[in-house]
Amino acid sequence: MLSIKREKKSPKITTSSMSDIGFLLLIFIMLLSLINQKYEAKIEYGEAVNIEKTDLAHNLEIWIEKNGRITSGGKEYSIPDLEQLIAQSVVEHPDVRIQIIADKETPYMYVNDVVEILQLLQHRVVGFVVREKKGE
């Protein structure tokens, strides 16, 4: 009887496609981070002693800069357009909470324009976003 001795071959893992997989994962992570990106205007927050945290599920954030520019979701709005946006948000989600985020240097007349819209629409769930005041 003739016996043939076979050599054991060690298993080889090809690594040529690893760079492709890494590149695809990088693109996926970058796209995912763009989807979750939240718009924020550069403002100086007002301060308050008592702060209540709210759920972010159905919030409509209205940003008011000190020059009177009003934005929401990264888009600039005039007063009539803002009224339409708020009304549409309330129709889509009746439990929507309006968050007014104004620079602490913003003249009151700009904030009052937004508050008057909310009074006209009789929307009562409103929050003013501020930073917690540090103990003195």
JOQUIGI-V829036 format. One record per residue. N is the residue number from 1. SS is DSSP state (@ for helix, = for strand, . for the rest). OMEGA is omega in whole degrees, -180 to 180 (none if undefined). D_FIRST is the distance of its C-alpha to the first C-alpha in whole Angstrom. Layout:
n ss omega d_first
N SS OMEGA D_FIRST
N SS OMEGA D_FIRST
//
This chain:
n ss omega d_first
1 . -177 0
2 . 179 4
3 . -180 6
4 . -179 10
5 . 178 13
6 . 176 16
7 . 176 19
8 . 177 22
9 . 178 25
10 . -178 28
11 . -180 30
12 . 177 33
13 . 179 36
14 . -178 38
15 . -178 42
16 . -180 44
17 . -180 45
18 @ 180 46
19 @ 177 50
20 @ 180 50
21 @ 178 50
22 @ 179 52
23 @ 178 55
24 @ 176 55
25 @ 179 55
26 @ 178 58
27 @ 180 60
28 @ -179 60
29 @ 179 61
30 @ 179 64
31 @ 179 65
32 @ 180 65
33 @ 177 67
34 @ 180 70
35 @ -176 70
36 . -178 71
37 . -177 73
38 . -180 77
39 . 174 80
40 . 173 82
41 . 179 86
42 . -179 87
43 . 173 89
44 . -176 91
45 . 169 91
46 . -178 94
47 = 177 94
48 = -179 94
49 . -180 94
50 . -178 93
51 . 176 90
52 . 178 88
53 . -177 85
54 . 176 84
55 . -177 81
56 . -173 80
57 . -177 79
58 . 176 82
59 = 171 84
60 = -178 85
61 = 177 86
62 = -178 89
63 = 178 89
64 = 180 93
65 . -174 93
66 . 176 96
67 . 178 97
68 . 179 97
69 . -179 94
70 = 180 93
71 = 174 89
72 = -180 86
73 . 179 83
74 . -179 83
75 = -180 86
76 = -178 89
77 = 168 92
78 . -179 96
79 @ 179 98
80 @ 179 98
81 @ 178 94
82 @ 178 93
83 @ 179 95
84 @ 179 93
85 @ -180 90
86 @ 180 91
87 @ 179 92
88 @ 179 89
89 @ 180 87
90 @ 179 89
91 @ -179 89
92 @ -179 85
93 . -178 85
94 . -180 88
95 . -178 87
96 . 177 86
97 = 179 88
98 = 178 89
99 = 177 89
100 = -178 91
101 = -176 90
102 = 174 93
103 . -178 94
104 . 177 96
105 . -178 98
106 . 176 98
107 . -175 102
108 @ -177 103
109 @ 179 104
110 @ 177 100
111 @ -179 99
112 @ 177 102
113 @ 180 101
114 @ 180 98
115 @ 178 99
116 @ 176 102
117 @ -179 99
118 @ 176 98
119 @ 179 101
120 @ 180 102
121 . -178 98
122 . 177 99
123 . -172 96
124 . -178 96
125 . -175 92
126 = 176 93
127 = 174 91
128 = -175 92
129 . 180 90
130 . 176 90
131 = -180 89
132 = -178 89
133 . 179 92
134 . -180 91
135 . -178 93
136 . none 96
//
